[in-house]
Amino acid sequence: MVDIDPVAAAAGAALIQAIATDAWEKARDGAVALWRRVRPQQADAVAAELAEVREEVLTARRDGDTDAERGLVDDWQRKLQRLIRQDPALATELRRLLDDTLTPLLPPADQQQVGSITMTATARDNARVSQAGRDQHITER
């Protein structure tokens, strides 16, 4: 399994969430604008694909099919990851798309879920490290 860059992961998830909203055209246009800059020959195909993906997301949500929606998120995370892998400088543009376009289109509760957390820890001499992205309760005896 390939590690997904945190920005690609957050942007892929936010893109799928945003295209399920009434403002989906703005999400599509933002993603297509990125493609026009980095792979102009693919931009029209990306626009058409996002229109299809919107229908798939709406159907998945209507049917309560979380696996299908998760699969769409995974697909777009991998697409965005490939862009970054070919040109790591695109991570900055992708972060700008996420912060300036995609996240503001989401309902407030969903905006709080978008983002990335990177945690690194090193333990030596039998030391123990505990990390959490949210609540953590440790009871020791």
N, CA, C and O atoms as CSV, one atom per row, in Angstrom:
chain,resi,resn,atom,element,x,y,z
A,1,MET,N,N,0.843,-1.190,0.000
A,1,MET,CA,C,0.000,0.000,0.000
A,1,MET,C,C,0.886,1.250,0.000
A,1,MET,O,O,1.844,1.338,0.768
A,2,VAL,N,N,0.567,2.189,-0.843
A,2,VAL,CA,C,1.328,3.423,-0.965
A,2,VAL,C,C,0.820,4.423,0.063
A,2,VAL,O,O,-0.387,4.609,0.225
A,3,ASP,N,N,1.758,5.067,0.755
A,3,ASP,CA,C,1.362,6.113,1.686
A,3,ASP,C,C,0.834,7.303,0.899
A,3,ASP,O,O,1.417,7.714,-0.104
A,4,ILE,N,N,-0.266,7.839,1.365
A,4,ILE,CA,C,-0.861,9.011,0.726
A,4,ILE,C,C,-0.404,10.247,1.483
A,4,ILE,O,O,-0.486,10.304,2.710
A,5,ASP,N,N,0.073,11.224,0.747
A,5,ASP,CA,C,0.463,12.501,1.338
A,5,ASP,C,C,-0.737,13.074,2.088
A,5,ASP,O,O,-1.858,13.005,1.584
A,6,PRO,N,N,-0.532,13.637,3.281
A,6,PRO,CA,C,-1.658,14.171,4.047
A,6,PRO,C,C,-2.485,15.215,3.293
A,6,PRO,O,O,-3.701,15.289,3.475
A,7,VAL,N,N,-1.843,16.012,2.458
A,7,VAL,CA,C,-2.579,17.020,1.683
A,7,VAL,C,C,-3.442,16.333,0.622
A,7,VAL,O,O,-4.592,16.720,0.417
A,8,ALA,N,N,-2.901,15.325,-0.047
A,8,ALA,CA,C,-3.682,14.583,-1.042
A,8,ALA,C,C,-4.844,13.862,-0.364
A,8,ALA,O,O,-5.945,13.808,-0.913
A,9,ALA,N,N,-4.610,13.316,0.809
A,9,ALA,CA,C,-5.677,12.621,1.537
A,9,ALA,C,C,-6.800,13.583,1.912
A,9,ALA,O,O,-7.976,13.292,1.695
A,10,ALA,N,N,-6.430,14.722,2.471
A,10,ALA,CA,C,-7.438,15.698,2.892
A,10,ALA,C,C,-8.180,16.276,1.689
A,10,ALA,O,O,-9.400,16.438,1.727
A,11,ALA,N,N,-7.443,16.587,0.622
A,11,ALA,CA,C,-8.069,17.183,-0.559
A,11,ALA,C,C,-8.985,16.182,-1.267
A,11,ALA,O,O,-10.055,16.558,-1.746
A,12,GLY,N,N,-8.585,14.932,-1.336
A,12,GLY,CA,C,-9.437,13.919,-1.964
A,12,GLY,C,C,-10.743,13.748,-1.214
A,12,GLY,O,O,-11.813,13.670,-1.819
A,13,ALA,N,N,-10.650,13.690,0.110
A,13,ALA,CA,C,-11.861,13.555,0.932
A,13,ALA,C,C,-12.743,14.793,0.810
A,13,ALA,O,O,-13.960,14.677,0.662
A,14,ALA,N,N,-12.138,15.973,0.871
A,14,ALA,CA,C,-12.912,17.214,0.785
A,14,ALA,C,C,-13.555,17.369,-0.591
A,14,ALA,O,O,-14.678,17.863,-0.698
A,15,LEU,N,N,-12.853,16.952,-1.640
A,15,LEU,CA,C,-13.410,17.054,-2.989
A,15,LEU,C,C,-14.676,16.210,-3.107
A,15,LEU,O,O,-15.685,16.680,-3.634
A,16,ILE,N,N,-14.633,14.988,-2.630
A,16,ILE,CA,C,-15.807,14.118,-2.713
A,16,ILE,C,C,-16.938,14.668,-1.853
A,16,ILE,O,O,-18.098,14.629,-2.264
A,17,GLN,N,N,-16.625,15.174,-0.684
A,17,GLN,CA,C,-17.664,15.776,0.164
A,17,GLN,C,C,-18.261,17.009,-0.512
A,17,GLN,O,O,-19.476,17.203,-0.502
A,18,ALA,N,N,-17.396,17.839,-1.098
A,18,ALA,CA,C,-17.860,19.100,-1.687
A,18,ALA,C,C,-18.707,18.879,-2.931
A,18,ALA,O,O,-19.646,19.637,-3.172
A,19,ILE,N,N,-18.398,17.857,-3.731
A,19,ILE,CA,C,-19.201,17.668,-4.936
A,19,ILE,C,C,-20.574,17.076,-4.616
A,19,ILE,O,O,-21.428,16.970,-5.496
A,20,ALA,N,N,-20.782,16.697,-3.371
A,20,ALA,CA,C,-22.109,16.237,-2.958
A,20,ALA,C,C,-22.965,17.398,-2.452
A,20,ALA,O,O,-24.108,17.193,-2.043
A,21,THR,N,N,-22.418,18.615,-2.476
A,21,THR,CA,C,-23.161,19.782,-2.002
A,21,THR,C,C,-23.799,20.517,-3.183
A,21,THR,O,O,-23.537,20.200,-4.344
A,22,ASP,N,N,-24.635,21.498,-2.865
A,22,ASP,CA,C,-25.254,22.314,-3.911
A,22,ASP,C,C,-24.234,23.177,-4.655
A,22,ASP,O,O,-24.492,23.618,-5.775
A,23,ALA,N,N,-23.098,23.411,-4.044
A,23,ALA,CA,C,-22.050,24.231,-4.660
A,23,ALA,C,C,-21.005,23.359,-5.359
A,23,ALA,O,O,-19.839,23.741,-5.454
A,24,TRP,N,N,-21.416,22.210,-5.839
A,24,TRP,CA,C,-20.474,21.250,-6.396
A,24,TRP,C,C,-19.717,21.789,-7.601
A,24,TRP,O,O,-18.579,21.389,-7.848
A,25,GLU,N,N,-20.346,22.709,-8.366
A,25,GLU,CA,C,-19.660,23.246,-9.539
A,25,GLU,C,C,-18.382,23.984,-9.155
A,25,GLU,O,O,-17.394,23.940,-9.889
A,26,LYS,N,N,-18.398,24.662,-8.007
A,26,LYS,CA,C,-17.191,25.371,-7.554
A,26,LYS,C,C,-16.084,24.376,-7.218
A,26,LYS,O,O,-14.914,24.612,-7.519
A,27,ALA,N,N,-16.463,23.263,-6.593
A,27,ALA,CA,C,-15.472,22.224,-6.281
A,27,ALA,C,C,-14.899,21.653,-7.576
A,27,ALA,O,O,-13.685,21.499,-7.712
A,28,ARG,N,N,-15.781,21.340,-8.526
A,28,ARG,CA,C,-15.342,20.812,-9.824
A,28,ARG,C,C,-14.427,21.807,-10.513
A,28,ARG,O,O,-13.360,21.441,-11.005
A,29,ASP,N,N,-14.849,23.078,-10.549
A,29,ASP,CA,C,-14.062,24.098,-11.237
A,29,ASP,C,C,-12.683,24.278,-10.597
A,29,ASP,O,O,-11.695,24.493,-11.299
A,30,GLY,N,N,-12.619,24.192,-9.282
A,30,GLY,CA,C,-11.329,24.317,-8.600
A,30,GLY,C,C,-10.392,23.171,-8.954
A,30,GLY,O,O,-9.210,23.383,-9.222
A,31,ALA,N,N,-10.929,21.953,-8.953
A,31,ALA,CA,C,-10.107,20.789,-9.306
A,31,ALA,C,C,-9.685,20.848,-10.770
A,31,ALA,O,O,-8.534,20.559,-11.096
A,32,VAL,N,N,-10.601,21.219,-11.645
A,32,VAL,CA,C,-10.289,21.304,-13.073
A,32,VAL,C,C,-9.240,22.394,-13.325
A,32,VAL,O,O,-8.362,22.226,-14.172
A,33,ALA,N,N,-9.328,23.498,-12.600
A,33,ALA,CA,C,-8.326,24.570,-12.761
A,33,ALA,C,C,-6.926,24.055,-12.405
A,33,ALA,O,O,-5.945,24.397,-13.066
A,34,LEU,N,N,-6.845,23.236,-11.360
A,34,LEU,CA,C,-5.551,22.639,-11.003
A,34,LEU,C,C,-5.054,21.767,-12.155
A,34,LEU,O,O,-3.890,21.860,-12.548
A,35,TRP,N,N,-5.919,20.935,-12.688
A,35,TRP,CA,C,-5.522,20.067,-13.800
A,35,TRP,C,C,-5.127,20.888,-15.019
A,35,TRP,O,O,-4.181,20.526,-15.719
A,36,ARG,N,N,-5.829,21.984,-15.291
A,36,ARG,CA,C,-5.482,22.819,-16.452
A,36,ARG,C,C,-4.059,23.361,-16.336
A,36,ARG,O,O,-3.365,23.529,-17.338
A,37,ARG,N,N,-3.636,23.632,-15.105
A,37,ARG,CA,C,-2.276,24.143,-14.903
A,37,ARG,C,C,-1.225,23.047,-15.046
A,37,ARG,O,O,-0.150,23.289,-15.596
A,38,VAL,N,N,-1.525,21.838,-14.554
A,38,VAL,CA,C,-0.483,20.813,-14.507
A,38,VAL,C,C,-0.594,19.763,-15.610
A,38,VAL,O,O,0.423,19.217,-16.037
A,39,ARG,N,N,-1.789,19.475,-16.073
A,39,ARG,CA,C,-2.014,18.508,-17.149
A,39,ARG,C,C,-3.184,18.989,-17.996
A,39,ARG,O,O,-4.266,18.403,-17.957
A,40,PRO,N,N,-2.966,20.060,-18.766
A,40,PRO,CA,C,-4.078,20.676,-19.506
A,40,PRO,C,C,-4.799,19.715,-20.446
A,40,PRO,O,O,-6.003,19.848,-20.662
A,41,GLN,N,N,-4.081,18.759,-20.999
A,41,GLN,CA,C,-4.699,17.815,-21.924
A,41,GLN,C,C,-5.715,16.901,-21.234
A,41,GLN,O,O,-6.527,16.277,-21.917
A,42,GLN,N,N,-5.694,16.805,-19.906
A,42,GLN,CA,C,-6.610,15.945,-19.155
A,42,GLN,C,C,-7.745,16.710,-18.479
A,42,GLN,O,O,-8.644,16.096,-17.904
A,43,ALA,N,N,-7.718,18.021,-18.539
A,43,ALA,CA,C,-8.665,18.839,-17.776
A,43,ALA,C,C,-10.121,18.575,-18.150
A,43,ALA,O,O,-10.964,18.456,-17.261
A,44,ASP,N,N,-10.436,18.483,-19.432
A,44,ASP,CA,C,-11.821,18.244,-19.834
A,44,ASP,C,C,-12.302,16.873,-19.370
A,44,ASP,O,O,-13.453,16.719,-18.961
A,45,ALA,N,N,-11.426,15.887,-19.435
A,45,ALA,CA,C,-11.788,14.540,-18.979
A,45,ALA,C,C,-12.027,14.534,-17.472
A,45,ALA,O,O,-12.928,13.843,-16.996
A,46,VAL,N,N,-11.242,15.286,-16.722
A,46,VAL,CA,C,-11.426,15.385,-15.267
A,46,VAL,C,C,-12.768,16.042,-14.958
A,46,VAL,O,O,-13.474,15.610,-14.047
A,47,ALA,N,N,-13.124,17.082,-15.708
A,47,ALA,CA,C,-14.418,17.747,-15.498
A,47,ALA,C,C,-15.565,16.770,-15.727
A,47,ALA,O,O,-16.510,16.724,-14.940
A,48,ALA,N,N,-15.486,15.999,-16.791
A,48,ALA,CA,C,-16.537,15.023,-17.087
A,48,ALA,C,C,-16.571,13.925,-16.026
A,48,ALA,O,O,-17.644,13.493,-15.607
A,49,GLU,N,N,-15.409,13.484,-15.600
A,49,GLU,CA,C,-15.349,12.439,-14.565
A,49,GLU,C,C,-15.962,12.923,-13.258
A,49,GLU,O,O,-16.684,12.180,-12.593
A,50,LEU,N,N,-15.677,14.165,-12.892
A,50,LEU,CA,C,-16.240,14.691,-11.642
A,50,LEU,C,C,-17.762,14.796,-11.705
A,50,LEU,O,O,-18.432,14.618,-10.689
A,51,ALA,N,N,-18.310,15.079,-12.872
A,51,ALA,CA,C,-19.771,15.095,-13.011
A,51,ALA,C,C,-20.336,13.698,-12.777
A,51,ALA,O,O,-21.373,13.545,-12.130
A,52,GLU,N,N,-19.657,12.680,-13.302
A,52,GLU,CA,C,-20.080,11.295,-13.068
A,52,GLU,C,C,-19.927,10.912,-11.603
A,52,GLU,O,O,-20.796,10.262,-11.023
A,53,VAL,N,N,-18.814,11.325,-11.019
A,53,VAL,CA,C,-18.554,11.006,-9.611
A,53,VAL,C,C,-19.604,11.644,-8.715
A,53,VAL,O,O,-20.009,11.057,-7.711
A,54,ARG,N,N,-20.044,12.845,-9.075
A,54,ARG,CA,C,-21.104,13.488,-8.289
A,54,ARG,C,C,-22.341,12.595,-8.236
A,54,ARG,O,O,-22.923,12.388,-7.171
A,55,GLU,N,N,-22.731,12.075,-9.378
A,55,GLU,CA,C,-23.907,11.190,-9.417
A,55,GLU,C,C,-23.674,9.943,-8.569
A,55,GLU,O,O,-24.578,9.481,-7.873
A,56,GLU,N,N,-22.461,9.399,-8.630
A,56,GLU,CA,C,-22.137,8.212,-7.830
A,56,GLU,C,C,-22.191,8.521,-6.331
A,56,GLU,O,O,-22.696,7.721,-5.543
A,57,VAL,N,N,-21.669,9.682,-5.948
A,57,VAL,CA,C,-21.690,10.062,-4.529
A,57,VAL,C,C,-23.127,10.254,-4.054
A,57,VAL,O,O,-23.505,9.770,-2.988
A,58,LEU,N,N,-23.912,10.951,-4.839
A,58,LEU,CA,C,-25.302,11.189,-4.447
A,58,LEU,C,C,-26.076,9.870,-4.342
A,58,LEU,O,O,-26.884,9.696,-3.429
A,59,THR,N,N,-25.834,8.955,-5.259
A,59,THR,CA,C,-26.483,7.644,-5.202
A,59,THR,C,C,-26.022,6.874,-3.971
A,59,THR,O,O,-26.833,6.268,-3.271
A,60,ALA,N,N,-24.720,6.900,-3.711
A,60,ALA,CA,C,-24.189,6.197,-2.540
A,60,ALA,C,C,-24.789,6.750,-1.253
A,60,ALA,O,O,-25.148,5.990,-0.354
A,61,ARG,N,N,-24.896,8.057,-1.168
A,61,ARG,CA,C,-25.484,8.665,0.036
A,61,ARG,C,C,-26.966,8.333,0.167
A,61,ARG,O,O,-27.449,8.040,1.260
A,62,ARG,N,N,-27.676,8.380,-0.940
A,62,ARG,CA,C,-29.101,8.044,-0.908
A,62,ARG,C,C,-29.310,6.601,-0.447
A,62,ARG,O,O,-30.246,6.306,0.296
A,63,ASP,N,N,-28.421,5.700,-0.899
A,63,ASP,CA,C,-28.544,4.282,-0.581
A,63,ASP,C,C,-27.844,3.898,0.718
A,63,ASP,O,O,-27.904,2.744,1.141
A,64,GLY,N,N,-27.177,4.869,1.354
A,64,GLY,CA,C,-26.435,4.566,2.579
A,64,GLY,C,C,-25.222,3.681,2.332
A,64,GLY,O,O,-24.800,2.941,3.221
A,65,ASP,N,N,-24.664,3.753,1.142
A,65,ASP,CA,C,-23.532,2.906,0.746
A,65,ASP,C,C,-22.215,3.616,1.070
A,65,ASP,O,O,-21.607,4.242,0.201
A,66,THR,N,N,-21.793,3.513,2.299
A,66,THR,CA,C,-20.564,4.187,2.727
A,66,THR,C,C,-19.322,3.591,2.067
A,66,THR,O,O,-18.332,4.292,1.860
A,67,ASP,N,N,-19.373,2.293,1.734
A,67,ASP,CA,C,-18.225,1.672,1.066
A,67,ASP,C,C,-18.000,2.278,-0.323
A,67,ASP,O,O,-16.861,2.521,-0.722
A,68,ALA,N,N,-19.081,2.517,-1.049
A,68,ALA,CA,C,-18.949,3.122,-2.378
A,68,ALA,C,C,-18.377,4.530,-2.267
A,68,ALA,O,O,-17.499,4.910,-3.041
A,69,GLU,N,N,-18.874,5.297,-1.310
A,69,GLU,CA,C,-18.352,6.658,-1.135
A,69,GLU,C,C,-16.885,6.623,-0.726
A,69,GLU,O,O,-16.083,7.418,-1.216
A,70,ARG,N,N,-16.532,5.708,0.169
A,70,ARG,CA,C,-15.133,5.580,0.598
A,70,ARG,C,C,-14.240,5.223,-0.592
A,70,ARG,O,O,-13.113,5.706,-0.700
A,71,GLY,N,N,-14.758,4.371,-1.485
A,71,GLY,CA,C,-14.001,4.009,-2.680
A,71,GLY,C,C,-13.735,5.203,-3.577
A,71,GLY,O,O,-12.652,5.323,-4.150
A,72,LEU,N,N,-14.721,6.091,-3.704
A,72,LEU,CA,C,-14.532,7.310,-4.505
A,72,LEU,C,C,-13.490,8.220,-3.868
A,72,LEU,O,O,-12.656,8.802,-4.562
A,73,VAL,N,N,-13.541,8.340,-2.552
A,73,VAL,CA,C,-12.527,9.139,-1.845
A,73,VAL,C,C,-11.140,8.549,-2.105
A,73,VAL,O,O,-10.198,9.272,-2.430
A,74,ASP,N,N,-11.028,7.229,-1.957
A,74,ASP,CA,C,-9.735,6.571,-2.190
A,74,ASP,C,C,-9.222,6.828,-3.605
A,74,ASP,O,O,-8.038,7.101,-3.801
A,75,ASP,N,N,-10.127,6.738,-4.599
A,75,ASP,CA,C,-9.730,6.983,-5.992
A,75,ASP,C,C,-9.136,8.378,-6.161
A,75,ASP,O,O,-8.080,8.542,-6.771
A,76,TRP,N,N,-9.820,9.375,-5.616
A,76,TRP,CA,C,-9.344,10.748,-5.800
A,76,TRP,C,C,-8.115,11.040,-4.970
A,76,TRP,O,O,-7.281,11.849,-5.378
A,77,GLN,N,N,-7.980,10.420,-3.841
A,77,GLN,CA,C,-6.748,10.581,-3.078
A,77,GLN,C,C,-5.561,10.042,-3.874
A,77,GLN,O,O,-4.497,10.660,-3.900
A,78,ARG,N,N,-5.741,8.897,-4.519
A,78,ARG,CA,C,-4.658,8.333,-5.331
A,78,ARG,C,C,-4.356,9.215,-6.549
A,78,ARG,O,O,-3.189,9.403,-6.893
A,79,LYS,N,N,-5.383,9.754,-7.200
A,79,LYS,CA,C,-5.152,10.645,-8.347
A,79,LYS,C,C,-4.329,11.864,-7.918
A,79,LYS,O,O,-3.371,12.250,-8.586
A,80,LEU,N,N,-4.721,12.451,-6.803
A,80,LEU,CA,C,-4.004,13.631,-6.312
A,80,LEU,C,C,-2.601,13.258,-5.852
A,80,LEU,O,O,-1.664,14.036,-6.030
A,81,GLN,N,N,-2.448,12.087,-5.268
A,81,GLN,CA,C,-1.133,11.620,-4.846
A,81,GLN,C,C,-0.197,11.482,-6.049
A,81,GLN,O,O,0.979,11.835,-5.968
A,82,ARG,N,N,-0.725,10.965,-7.166
A,82,ARG,CA,C,0.106,10.829,-8.367
A,82,ARG,C,C,0.583,12.195,-8.863
A,82,ARG,O,O,1.724,12.327,-9.306
A,83,LEU,N,N,-0.278,13.206,-8.792
A,83,LEU,CA,C,0.150,14.552,-9.193
A,83,LEU,C,C,1.309,15.029,-8.324
A,83,LEU,O,O,2.299,15.563,-8.824
A,84,ILE,N,N,1.171,14.827,-7.018
A,84,ILE,CA,C,2.220,15.279,-6.098
A,84,ILE,C,C,3.503,14.470,-6.284
A,84,ILE,O,O,4.603,15.020,-6.217
A,85,ARG,N,N,3.361,13.184,-6.514
A,85,ARG,CA,C,4.546,12.341,-6.695
A,85,ARG,C,C,5.336,12.803,-7.916
A,85,ARG,O,O,6.566,12.814,-7.887
A,86,GLN,N,N,4.637,13.188,-8.996
A,86,GLN,CA,C,5.323,13.635,-10.204
A,86,GLN,C,C,5.895,15.034,-10.059
A,86,GLN,O,O,6.874,15.382,-10.720
A,87,ASP,N,N,5.282,15.843,-9.189
A,87,ASP,CA,C,5.776,17.198,-8.955
A,87,ASP,C,C,5.460,17.604,-7.519
A,87,ASP,O,O,4.384,18.139,-7.251
A,88,PRO,N,N,6.386,17.356,-6.593
A,88,PRO,CA,C,6.131,17.636,-5.171
A,88,PRO,C,C,5.742,19.087,-4.877
A,88,PRO,O,O,5.100,19.351,-3.861
A,89,ALA,N,N,6.112,20.018,-5.733
A,89,ALA,CA,C,5.747,21.422,-5.525
A,89,ALA,C,C,4.236,21.628,-5.634
A,89,ALA,O,O,3.716,22.630,-5.144
A,90,LEU,N,N,3.528,20.696,-6.267
A,90,LEU,CA,C,2.079,20.814,-6.399
A,90,LEU,C,C,1.350,20.677,-5.068
A,90,LEU,O,O,0.183,21.052,-4.958
A,91,ALA,N,N,2.023,20.148,-4.069
A,91,ALA,CA,C,1.392,20.028,-2.748
A,91,ALA,C,C,0.948,21.399,-2.242
A,91,ALA,O,O,-0.083,21.513,-1.579
A,92,THR,N,N,1.714,22.427,-2.548
A,92,THR,CA,C,1.352,23.785,-2.137
A,92,THR,C,C,0.090,24.243,-2.846
A,92,THR,O,O,-0.792,24.831,-2.220
A,93,GLU,N,N,-0.009,23.983,-4.143
A,93,GLU,CA,C,-1.221,24.359,-4.892
A,93,GLU,C,C,-2.428,23.560,-4.417
A,93,GLU,O,O,-3.535,24.088,-4.312
A,94,LEU,N,N,-2.202,22.289,-4.135
A,94,LEU,CA,C,-3.290,21.441,-3.658
A,94,LEU,C,C,-3.777,21.901,-2.292
A,94,LEU,O,O,-4.978,21.874,-2.020
A,95,ARG,N,N,-2.866,22.320,-1.438
A,95,ARG,CA,C,-3.246,22.852,-0.118
A,95,ARG,C,C,-4.072,24.123,-0.296
A,95,ARG,O,O,-5.051,24.336,0.418
A,96,ARG,N,N,-3.681,24.959,-1.241
A,96,ARG,CA,C,-4.438,26.189,-1.505
A,96,ARG,C,C,-5.842,25.861,-2.013
A,96,ARG,O,O,-6.812,26.498,-1.601
A,97,LEU,N,N,-5.961,24.867,-2.911
A,97,LEU,CA,C,-7.274,24.422,-3.383
A,97,LEU,C,C,-8.113,23.928,-2.212
A,97,LEU,O,O,-9.299,24.246,-2.115
A,98,LEU,N,N,-7.512,23.168,-1.341
A,98,LEU,CA,C,-8.211,22.642,-0.169
A,98,LEU,C,C,-8.679,23.768,0.743
A,98,LEU,O,O,-9.845,23.814,1.135
A,99,ASP,N,N,-7.769,24.671,1.079
A,99,ASP,CA,C,-8.082,25.738,2.043
A,99,ASP,C,C,-8.998,26.822,1.477
A,99,ASP,O,O,-9.896,27.302,2.169
A,100,ASP,N,N,-8.770,27.210,0.210
A,100,ASP,CA,C,-9.487,28.356,-0.354
A,100,ASP,C,C,-10.783,27.989,-1.081
A,100,ASP,O,O,-11.687,28.817,-1.189
A,101,THR,N,N,-10.876,26.767,-1.575
A,101,THR,CA,C,-12.044,26.393,-2.382
A,101,THR,C,C,-12.858,25.275,-1.750
A,101,THR,O,O,-14.050,25.447,-1.492
A,102,LEU,N,N,-12.232,24.133,-1.499
A,102,LEU,CA,C,-12.998,22.953,-1.083
A,102,LEU,C,C,-13.561,23.056,0.328
A,102,LEU,O,O,-14.758,22.861,0.535
A,103,THR,N,N,-12.714,23.359,1.287
A,103,THR,CA,C,-13.178,23.394,2.681
A,103,THR,C,C,-14.296,24.402,2.900
A,103,THR,O,O,-15.260,24.075,3.592
A,104,PRO,N,N,-14.219,25.611,2.348
A,104,PRO,CA,C,-15.323,26.559,2.559
A,104,PRO,C,C,-16.668,26.100,1.976
A,104,PRO,O,O,-17.712,26.613,2.380
A,105,LEU,N,N,-16.663,25.155,1.043
A,105,LEU,CA,C,-17.906,24.663,0.461
A,105,LEU,C,C,-18.624,23.656,1.366
A,105,LEU,O,O,-19.803,23.361,1.165
A,106,LEU,N,N,-17.916,23.142,2.346
A,106,LEU,CA,C,-18.474,22.098,3.206
A,106,LEU,C,C,-19.285,22.692,4.350
A,106,LEU,O,O,-19.025,23.813,4.787
A,107,PRO,N,N,-20.270,21.936,4.834
A,107,PRO,CA,C,-20.985,22.379,6.040
A,107,PRO,C,C,-19.990,22.525,7.200
A,107,PRO,O,O,-18.970,21.836,7.221
A,108,PRO,N,N,-20.271,23.406,8.157
A,108,PRO,CA,C,-19.326,23.655,9.251
A,108,PRO,C,C,-18.845,22.393,9.971
A,108,PRO,O,O,-17.665,22.299,10.306
A,109,ALA,N,N,-19.714,21.440,10.211
A,109,ALA,CA,C,-19.295,20.217,10.908
A,109,ALA,C,C,-18.271,19.438,10.091
A,109,ALA,O,O,-17.347,18.847,10.651
A,110,ASP,N,N,-18.431,19.434,8.767
A,110,ASP,CA,C,-17.491,18.726,7.900
A,110,ASP,C,C,-16.177,19.490,7.752
A,110,ASP,O,O,-15.126,18.883,7.544
A,111,GLN,N,N,-16.231,20.807,7.856
A,111,GLN,CA,C,-15.007,21.601,7.744
A,111,GLN,C,C,-14.023,21.241,8.844
A,111,GLN,O,O,-12.811,21.257,8.631
A,112,GLN,N,N,-14.538,20.920,10.005
A,112,GLN,CA,C,-13.670,20.584,11.138
A,112,GLN,C,C,-12.961,19.255,10.922
A,112,GLN,O,O,-11.920,19.007,11.530
A,113,GLN,N,N,-13.512,18.393,10.061
A,113,GLN,CA,C,-12.907,17.084,9.822
A,113,GLN,C,C,-11.825,17.127,8.759
A,113,GLN,O,O,-11.026,16.196,8.650
A,114,VAL,N,N,-11.789,18.195,7.975
A,114,VAL,CA,C,-10.810,18.297,6.902
A,114,VAL,C,C,-9.508,18.806,7.485
A,114,VAL,O,O,-9.487,19.706,8.326
A,115,GLY,N,N,-8.454,18.226,7.032
A,115,GLY,CA,C,-7.146,18.649,7.487
A,115,GLY,C,C,-6.237,17.453,7.551
A,115,GLY,O,O,-6.571,16.375,7.060
A,116,SER,N,N,-5.121,17.639,8.141
A,116,SER,CA,C,-4.192,16.523,8.271
A,116,SER,C,C,-3.417,16.676,9.562
A,116,SER,O,O,-3.140,17.779,10.033
A,117,ILE,N,N,-3.087,15.553,10.098
A,117,ILE,CA,C,-2.273,15.503,11.310
A,117,ILE,C,C,-1.121,14.567,11.014
A,117,ILE,O,O,-1.330,13.444,10.557
A,118,THR,N,N,0.072,15.014,11.268
A,118,THR,CA,C,1.236,14.156,11.142
A,118,THR,C,C,1.897,14.091,12.502
A,118,THR,O,O,2.280,15.112,13.073
A,119,MET,N,N,2.024,12.882,13.012
A,119,MET,CA,C,2.647,12.702,14.317
A,119,MET,C,C,3.818,11.741,14.154
A,119,MET,O,O,3.712,10.719,13.476
A,120,THR,N,N,4.907,12.080,14.771
A,120,THR,CA,C,6.085,11.234,14.757
A,120,THR,C,C,6.600,11.131,16.180
A,120,THR,O,O,6.651,12.120,16.912
A,121,ALA,N,N,6.975,9.935,16.558
A,121,ALA,CA,C,7.504,9.731,17.908
A,121,ALA,C,C,8.626,8.709,17.846
A,121,ALA,O,O,8.619,7.790,17.027
A,122,THR,N,N,9.571,8.895,18.719
A,122,THR,CA,C,10.665,7.945,18.855
A,122,THR,C,C,10.808,7.617,20.331
A,122,THR,O,O,10.897,8.509,21.176
A,123,ALA,N,N,10.828,6.346,20.623
A,123,ALA,CA,C,10.986,5.911,22.016
A,123,ALA,C,C,12.301,5.162,22.138
A,123,ALA,O,O,12.640,4.345,21.282
A,124,ARG,N,N,13.032,5.440,23.191
A,124,ARG,CA,C,14.316,4.774,23.428
A,124,ARG,C,C,14.364,4.250,24.845
A,124,ARG,O,O,13.688,4.749,25.744
A,125,ASP,N,N,15.163,3.257,25.011
A,125,ASP,CA,C,15.395,2.690,26.347
A,125,ASP,C,C,14.089,2.259,27.009
A,125,ASP,O,O,13.836,2.579,28.170
A,126,ASN,N,N,13.278,1.543,26.273
A,126,ASN,CA,C,12.006,1.017,26.778
A,126,ASN,C,C,11.011,2.095,27.196
A,126,ASN,O,O,10.084,1.823,27.959
A,127,ALA,N,N,11.197,3.300,26.705
A,127,ALA,CA,C,10.233,4.361,26.997
A,127,ALA,C,C,8.948,4.069,26.220
A,127,ALA,O,O,8.978,3.361,25.213
A,128,ARG,N,N,7.853,4.596,26.673
A,128,ARG,CA,C,6.564,4.386,26.017
A,128,ARG,C,C,6.065,5.729,25.496
A,128,ARG,O,O,6.187,6.758,26.160
A,129,VAL,N,N,5.508,5.694,24.307
A,129,VAL,CA,C,4.970,6.899,23.675
A,129,VAL,C,C,3.501,6.653,23.381
A,129,VAL,O,O,3.134,5.597,22.864
A,130,SER,N,N,2.659,7.628,23.710
A,130,SER,CA,C,1.236,7.552,23.396
A,130,SER,C,C,0.869,8.797,22.604
A,130,SER,O,O,1.151,9.919,23.024
A,131,GLN,N,N,0.242,8.588,21.463
A,131,GLN,CA,C,-0.186,9.705,20.631
A,131,GLN,C,C,-1.645,9.510,20.277
A,131,GLN,O,O,-2.121,8.382,20.144
A,132,ALA,N,N,-2.343,10.607,20.128
A,132,ALA,CA,C,-3.754,10.525,19.739
A,132,ALA,C,C,-4.128,11.777,18.968
A,132,ALA,O,O,-3.629,12.870,19.236
A,133,GLY,N,N,-5.010,11.595,18.013
A,133,GLY,CA,C,-5.522,12.724,17.253
A,133,GLY,C,C,-6.705,13.369,17.944
A,133,GLY,O,O,-7.199,14.410,17.512
A,134,ARG,N,N,-7.149,12.751,19.005
A,134,ARG,CA,C,-8.276,13.271,19.762
A,134,ARG,C,C,-8.145,12.802,21.205
A,134,ARG,O,O,-7.030,12.723,21.721
A,135,ASP,N,N,-9.249,12.492,21.865
A,135,ASP,CA,C,-9.211,12.090,23.266
A,135,ASP,C,C,-8.393,10.818,23.468
A,135,ASP,O,O,-8.406,9.907,22.640
A,136,GLN,N,N,-7.698,10.789,24.569
A,136,GLN,CA,C,-6.936,9.610,24.923
A,136,GLN,C,C,-7.035,9.436,26.428
A,136,GLN,O,O,-6.816,10.382,27.185
A,137,HIS,N,N,-7.360,8.245,26.855
A,137,HIS,CA,C,-7.467,7.945,28.291
A,137,HIS,C,C,-6.572,6.756,28.590
A,137,HIS,O,O,-6.739,5.675,28.026
A,138,ILE,N,N,-5.640,6.970,29.469
A,138,ILE,CA,C,-4.695,5.897,29.823
A,138,ILE,C,C,-4.810,5.668,31.325
A,138,ILE,O,O,-4.687,6.587,32.135
A,139,THR,N,N,-5.046,4.432,31.656
A,139,THR,CA,C,-5.112,4.058,33.067
A,139,THR,C,C,-3.996,3.050,33.310
A,139,THR,O,O,-3.953,1.993,32.681
A,140,GLU,N,N,-3.107,3.382,34.217
A,140,GLU,CA,C,-1.998,2.489,34.514
A,140,GLU,C,C,-2.112,2.003,35.932
A,140,GLU,O,O,-2.551,2.717,36.834
A,141,ARG,N,N,-1.702,0.761,36.102
A,141,ARG,CA,C,-1.712,0.181,37.443
A,141,ARG,C,C,-0.357,-0.268,37.820
A,141,ARG,O,O,-0.161,-0.786,38.920
